[in-house]
Each structure stands twice: as C-alpha cells, then as structure tokens.
C-alpha cells in the first residue's frame, strides 16, 4: 500500500532531479510546477518518471486538469491505491 506521503516524496524527488535549482529548496505542494520554474518538458519528465516509479498510468486528459503538485500527488495516489486494490 502506497501512502500519499510516499507519492509526494517520489514527485518531489523527480522535480529536484529535473530542475536542479530546486536542490535543497523546500517544495510547496500547493504551487504548480510552473511556479517552481518548470517548463512543459520538465513537467512531462517529472510526471512520466513519477508514474513509471509508482507503476501507474494516468490519462493525459486527467493530467491537463491539474493546477498544483498536491493535485498531481492525489491523482497518482488514487491510481496507486486502485492498482493495489486490484491485485
């Protein structure tokens, strides 16, 4: 069972890996990735790496609705929960 905290940690780690300026910076999950300096390619990278690590797949239409990191974490967490319930 994947906790929401664990999902947040995964997303934060990929954010820092992708945007080096965030190294050592406190990441506020209520902000969007753009607010943190990510461009669209960075965002795609963070989301795909996070999905790959969590072994979940989220439809692009769902991702387009997201406004901040918390919403991304909630969506990924929900998918991970659904997946573990199906196993």
TORVEX-419267 format. One record per residue (C-alpha): x, y, z; residue in one letter. Coordinates in steps of 0.05 Angstrom, whole numbers, padded with zeros to 5 digits, always signed. Layout:
<sites>
XYZA/...
</sites>
This chain:
<sites>
+00000+00000+00000X/+00030+00066-00022X/+00018+00125+00024X/+00004+00195-00001X/+00069+00217+00033X/+00108+00166-00007X/+00077+00192-00072X/+00094+00263-00052X/+00166+00243-00039X/+00170+00210-00108X/+00143+00272-00143X/+00189+00318-00103X/+00250+00275-00118X/+00236+00275-00193X/+00223+00350-00191X/+00292+00362-00159X/+00325+00313-00208X/+00294+00351-00266X/+00302+00423-00241X/+00369+00427-00207X/+00354+00497-00179X/+00305+00463-00131X/+00361+00424-00096X/+00356+00439-00022X/+00294+00483-00031X/+00230+00469+00008X/+00179+00450-00045X/+00110+00477-00031X/+00060+00425-00059X/+00005+00479-00064X/+00045+00511-00120X/+00045+00489-00192X/+00108+00461-00224X/+00109+00523-00268X/+00111+00566-00205X/+00173+00528-00186X/+00207+00543-00253X/+00188+00480-00293X/+00175+00486-00367X/+00127+00440-00403X/+00182+00389-00419X/+00204+00388-00346X/+00132+00375-00325X/+00125+00317-00374X/+00191+00288-00348X/+00170+00294-00274X/+00102+00263-00287X/+00127+00206-00330X/+00183+00188-00283X/+00136+00190-00224X/+00084+00146-00259X/+00138+00097-00280X/+00166+00092-00210X/+00096+00083-00180X/+00076+00035-00236X/+00012+00074-00251X/-00016+00105-00314X/-00058+00168-00314X/-00096+00192-00376X/-00068+00256-00405X/-00137+00288-00401X/-00135+00279-00325X/-00065+00309-00321X/-00087+00371-00360X/-00137+00389-00306X/-00085+00393-00251X/-00067+00460-00222X/-00014+00443-00170X/+00031+00389-00142X/-00019+00368-00089X/-00070+00351-00143X/-00018+00311-00181X/+00001+00273-00117X/-00073+00260-00101X/-00085+00234-00172X/-00023+00188-00171X/-00040+00164-00101X/-00111+00148-00122X/-00086+00108-00182X/-00035+00071-00138X/-00090+00055-00087X/-00136+00029-00142X/-00080-00013-00171X/-00062-00045-00104X/-00136-00059-00091X/-00140-00095-00158X/-00081-00141-00142X/
</sites>
